[in-house]
Amino acid sequence: MFDDLDLGGRDLSNEQAFDLMQELESNTPEQIRRQRTSFRMAVKAEVTLQSGNASQLLDFKFKGVTGDVSEQGCGALFPIPARVGDIYRLEFDRMKLGIPLTYARCVRCGLVREGAFDCGFKFFSAISLPEVVASAKES
């Protein structure tokens, strides 16, 4: 999407800006689902979110619940929004989801209703879904 734009430090032209807006408008939720490259599994498990920066680890810590998990990332609901582009430390309920403490980048965050934000995270290293489910059932 943005990889093929070589602006060389210049601003977007009107035509380039218009093309990008057209592309963004065509990104409907259904089209985004079709573009997913990996299988997603619906899983309801508690997840704790903290800053991925060691110097900010104690700044905040809040709990949410996962909605789905794939080898590449997960979706979750939280009571406050996560900042898109920031790196977070995710700790999952090991009794329900056998994913170890992991780091992920927030790639999406949207308001569902007051006090509920739908956030999408991309893991820095892929996980194996069968192992995650099996290790959670064994615990």
VMD Tcl script that draws the C-alpha trace (Angstrom):
set ca {
  {0.00 0.00 0.00}
  {2.50 2.65 1.13}
  {5.60 0.71 0.06}
  {5.25 1.72 -3.57}
  {5.14 5.44 -2.73}
  {8.58 6.98 -3.12}
  {8.09 10.54 -2.02}
  {11.74 11.30 -1.36}
  {10.80 13.57 1.55}
  {8.16 15.47 -0.45}
  {4.51 15.95 0.41}
  {1.78 13.95 -1.30}
  {0.44 15.41 -4.51}
  {-3.31 15.90 -4.79}
  {-3.55 12.89 -7.09}
  {-1.57 10.63 -4.72}
  {-3.65 11.79 -1.75}
  {-6.87 11.13 -3.69}
  {-5.68 7.61 -4.67}
  {-4.84 6.81 -1.04}
  {-8.24 8.04 0.15}
  {-9.96 5.87 -2.48}
  {-7.97 2.84 -1.31}
  {-8.79 3.51 2.35}
  {-12.50 3.87 1.58}
  {-12.50 0.48 -0.15}
  {-11.13 -1.22 2.99}
  {-14.43 -2.46 4.35}
  {-14.49 -4.94 7.25}
  {-15.53 -7.71 4.84}
  {-12.65 -6.96 2.45}
  {-10.17 -6.93 5.34}
  {-11.43 -10.36 6.47}
  {-10.92 -11.75 2.96}
  {-7.32 -10.48 2.90}
  {-6.30 -12.29 6.09}
  {-3.60 -14.81 5.37}
  {-3.99 -17.04 8.40}
  {-6.76 -18.96 10.11}
  {-8.38 -17.18 13.07}
  {-9.84 -19.03 16.01}
  {-12.50 -17.53 18.29}
  {-11.17 -17.70 21.86}
  {-12.45 -15.97 24.97}
  {-9.57 -15.55 27.44}
  {-8.40 -12.83 29.78}
  {-5.43 -10.78 28.58}
  {-3.40 -8.20 30.50}
  {-1.96 -5.26 28.56}
  {1.12 -3.28 29.59}
  {3.60 -1.05 27.81}
  {6.25 -2.87 25.82}
  {8.87 -0.37 26.99}
  {10.71 -1.44 30.15}
  {10.87 2.18 31.34}
  {7.06 2.47 31.13}
  {6.14 -0.98 32.42}
  {4.57 0.38 35.63}
  {2.75 3.29 33.94}
  {-0.39 1.26 33.21}
  {-1.77 -2.24 33.39}
  {-5.29 -3.18 32.42}
  {-7.23 -6.32 31.60}
  {-9.30 -7.19 28.59}
  {-10.69 -10.25 26.86}
  {-9.63 -11.84 23.58}
  {-12.08 -12.32 20.75}
  {-9.93 -14.21 18.29}
  {-6.38 -15.49 17.91}
  {-4.30 -16.40 14.87}
  {-0.69 -17.42 14.36}
  {0.11 -13.80 13.58}
  {-1.85 -11.89 16.23}
  {-5.07 -11.44 18.15}
  {-8.09 -9.24 18.62}
  {-9.27 -8.16 22.07}
  {-11.66 -5.81 23.86}
  {-10.29 -3.36 26.44}
  {-11.91 -0.67 28.62}
  {-9.51 2.00 27.30}
  {-8.01 2.43 23.84}
  {-4.58 1.13 22.89}
  {-2.47 3.43 20.73}
  {-2.11 2.20 17.18}
  {1.55 1.71 16.30}
  {2.70 1.27 19.91}
  {4.29 -1.93 21.19}
  {2.60 -3.73 24.06}
  {3.34 -6.60 26.41}
  {0.46 -9.11 26.37}
  {-0.01 -11.70 29.09}
  {-2.76 -14.26 28.43}
  {-4.70 -16.45 30.89}
  {-2.65 -19.64 30.58}
  {-5.55 -21.79 31.79}
  {-7.61 -20.88 28.71}
  {-4.94 -19.93 26.17}
  {-1.43 -21.37 26.21}
  {0.33 -18.32 24.78}
  {3.38 -17.25 26.79}
  {4.07 -13.60 27.61}
  {4.50 -11.95 24.23}
  {5.07 -8.57 22.63}
  {2.88 -7.21 19.87}
  {2.22 -4.02 17.94}
  {-1.26 -2.52 18.04}
  {-2.46 -2.35 14.42}
  {-6.07 -1.32 14.99}
  {-8.25 0.24 17.67}
  {-11.87 1.28 17.39}
  {-14.66 2.33 19.71}
  {-17.33 -0.37 20.05}
  {-19.33 1.51 22.68}
  {-18.51 3.72 25.65}
  {-15.87 1.91 27.70}
  {-15.23 -0.84 25.12}
  {-12.48 -0.67 22.50}
  {-11.78 -3.35 19.88}
  {-8.01 -3.65 19.43}
  {-5.99 -5.72 16.98}
  {-2.42 -6.81 17.71}
  {0.28 -8.32 15.48}
  {2.74 -10.60 17.28}
  {6.46 -10.12 16.63}
  {6.91 -13.87 16.32}
  {4.31 -16.30 15.05}
  {2.72 -18.87 17.35}
  {1.41 -22.35 16.57}
  {-2.34 -22.50 17.20}
  {-2.62 -26.27 17.78}
  {0.14 -26.05 20.43}
  {-1.52 -23.05 22.07}
  {-4.87 -24.83 22.37}
  {-3.33 -28.16 23.46}
  {-1.14 -26.60 26.15}
  {-4.09 -24.67 27.56}
  {-6.22 -27.85 27.80}
  {-3.38 -29.72 29.54}
  {-3.01 -27.06 32.25}
}
mol new
graphics top color blue
foreach p $ca { graphics top sphere $p radius 0.5 }
foreach p [lrange $ca 0 end-1] q [lrange $ca 1 end] { graphics top cylinder $p $q radius 0.2 }
display resetview
